[in-house]
Amino acid sequence: DLARFVLFSEVALHFLKHKELSPDLIHLHDWPTAIIAGLCAEDGLPKGTQGVVLTLHNMQHQGKCTLKELLYCNLRLSASTLCQFQDAEEMNLLKGGIECAHRITTVSPQYEKEIQSEPGAFGLHANCH
């Protein structure tokens, strides 16, 4: 799934930039599109776009992979942007999305509270404050 979602994310962002669309915000959902936050941090937002919002639905699924697997997807990210996706010995697309997005939202106020605890955030509780 990694390569499929990374390619989808790159194409979606490319479409927004080259079709001269001007969304107010780019709204991402969970790990499958979280890489877009990193791509925007690296290359800038589409014209007229004010920021990137990432909504968290399920912290259990984080898009973890190796650096080699991520680089295989031919991402053009600098080392400093890739560092945002580093999580211990692996890469974590959700962590990077949280780090690079301008705003984070959750599906409910209760879920916001849950993910600020160690068990509810599946290791990313420090990123969810």
SVG drawing of the C-alpha trace seen along z (x, -y; Angstrom):
<svg xmlns="http://www.w3.org/2000/svg" viewBox="-17 -33 36 35">
<polyline fill="none" stroke="black" stroke-width="0.4" points="0.0,0.0 2.9,-2.4 3.9,-3.0 0.2,-3.2 -0.7,-5.9 2.6,-7.9 1.9,-7.9 -1.7,-9.0 -0.6,-11.8 2.0,-13.0 -0.4,-13.0 -3.1,-14.8 -0.7,-17.5 0.7,-17.9 -2.9,-18.2 -3.7,-21.0 -0.5,-22.9 -0.7,-22.5 -4.4,-23.0 -4.1,-26.3 -6.7,-25.4 -6.7,-27.4 -8.1,-25.5 -8.2,-27.4 -6.9,-24.3 -5.6,-20.9 -7.4,-18.4 -5.6,-15.1 -6.9,-12.0 -4.7,-9.6 -1.4,-8.0 -2.4,-7.3 -2.3,-11.0 -0.1,-12.3 3.0,-12.5 1.3,-15.5 2.1,-17.6 5.8,-16.8 5.6,-17.5 4.0,-20.8 6.6,-21.6 9.3,-20.8 8.0,-22.5 5.4,-24.9 1.6,-25.0 -0.4,-25.4 -1.1,-29.1 -3.7,-30.6 -3.7,-27.7 -3.4,-28.8 -2.3,-25.5 -2.5,-21.8 -4.9,-20.2 -4.5,-16.5 -7.5,-14.7 -6.7,-11.7 -9.3,-8.9 -7.2,-5.9 -3.8,-6.2 -3.2,-2.5 -2.4,-2.6 0.6,-4.8 2.1,-3.9 5.3,-2.6 8.1,-1.5 11.8,-1.5 13.7,-4.4 14.6,-2.2 11.0,-1.5 10.1,-5.2 13.0,-6.2 12.0,-3.4 8.8,-5.6 11.1,-8.2 10.1,-11.0 12.0,-14.2 12.3,-15.1 15.3,-16.7 17.0,-15.1 15.5,-17.7 12.0,-16.9 12.6,-13.2 13.7,-13.6 10.1,-14.6 9.0,-11.2 11.7,-9.3 10.4,-7.3 13.1,-5.4 14.5,-2.9 11.7,-3.3 9.8,-5.8 6.3,-6.7 4.1,-8.6 1.5,-9.6 4.2,-11.0 5.6,-13.0 2.2,-14.3 1.6,-15.4 4.9,-17.2 4.5,-18.9 0.8,-19.8 -0.3,-23.3 -3.2,-22.0 -4.3,-18.7 -7.9,-17.7 -9.6,-14.5 -12.9,-12.9 -14.3,-13.8 -13.3,-15.6 -13.2,-12.2 -10.7,-10.8 -8.6,-13.9 -8.3,-13.0 -7.7,-9.3 -4.7,-10.0 -2.9,-12.1 -2.4,-9.0 0.3,-6.4 -2.1,-3.5 -4.4,-5.6 -1.8,-7.1 0.2,-3.9 3.5,-5.6 2.8,-9.0 1.2,-10.6 4.0,-13.1 3.2,-14.4 -0.5,-14.9 -0.5,-17.8"/>
</svg>
